[in-house]
Amino acid sequence: MSVLLLALLIVIVLFVLGFAVVKFLIWVAIVLAIIWVIGFFVRGVEGSRWYRW
């Protein structure tokens, strides 16, 4: 019985951690998208790029 409860606890902890990581990655993606949009509109004349690839 205790093994089953331990396994259930591990599954719940991994689910919560996975959800937190996905939420964090979504916020990172939103911030990077905002930076990209700002860079897209702030670029100089003649369509020059604000980044170097």
Secondary structure, 3 states (H helix, E strand, C coil): CHHHHHHHHHHHHHHHHHHHHHHHHHHHHHHHHHHHHHHHHHCCHHHCCCCCC
